[in-house]
Amino acid sequence: MSKSVKAALLSAFVIPGAGHILLKRTMTGITLIAASVVALYIILLPIIERAQQVVEQIKAGYISSKDYEVIGMMMAQPADSDSLVRIATIALAVIWIIGIGHSYLLGREE
């Protein structure tokens, strides 16, 4: 398997930037990894906060622990974080695509 394919696969299936590190483009790789981690943090933070709120409501006895009620509570998302999560999701997708394509092209040059 060529180096370009290995780099692209690492960036596609591990994390964007992993292929760059394989190709010894460490700063570019670290930049892509850091941007991906920040975007993932922004995406996951409201989900984790909502899960903690539901757990607290179950512990306090406000809702029962039946599956359908818990699922309903989890699906009710606060609207204030919606736009930021959308932007982070789009940014993560763009970072991922750039990471795959750029690492493949860099691998072909070597």
PyMOL commands that set and color helices and strands:
alter all, ss='L'
color gray80, all
select helices_A, chain A and resi 3-13+18-22+26-60+67-75+79-109
alter helices_A, ss='H'
color red, helices_A
deselect
rebuild
show_as cartoon
